[in-house]
């Protein structure tokens, strides 16, 4: 067997297999890291929504109709006040975050009129 055949049939498949394993591990690590980043981002958005709620509550804002709390808390996140269960007022466009409806904010923190977390996604 000459050197060209050894490289082609023995070394090259090993190099390709090693590269594929490395790429697979790299992708897994990046995906795991992005999940942690999303959890931290969610926690930050919820904390900011609750702080903003407390500030506006102290300023005397009426949350009974379920207004939008913030069009953009942090990049990509809006905050809305909603009722549990939902009421007709929650579905009125003037009570919803326009940035979320328009797709500018793709994640939403929802608090009830008392400032309790309903969901953040």
Number of C-alpha atoms within 10 A of each C-alpha: 5 6 7 10 11 11 12 11 10 11 13 13 12 13 11 11 12 12 12 12 12 12 12 11 12 11 12 12 11 10 12 10 11 12 11 11 12 12 12 12 15 19 13 14 25 22 15 17 28 20 13 17 24 15 12 14 15 9 9 9 12 11 21 13 17 24 22 23 23 22 19 20 20 17 12 16 24 27 31 25 28 28 19 10 7 11 12 8 16 20 12 12 12 13 18 23 21 17 20 20 11 9 10 15 20 14 20 25 25 25 25 19 20 14 18 12 17 14 11 16 12
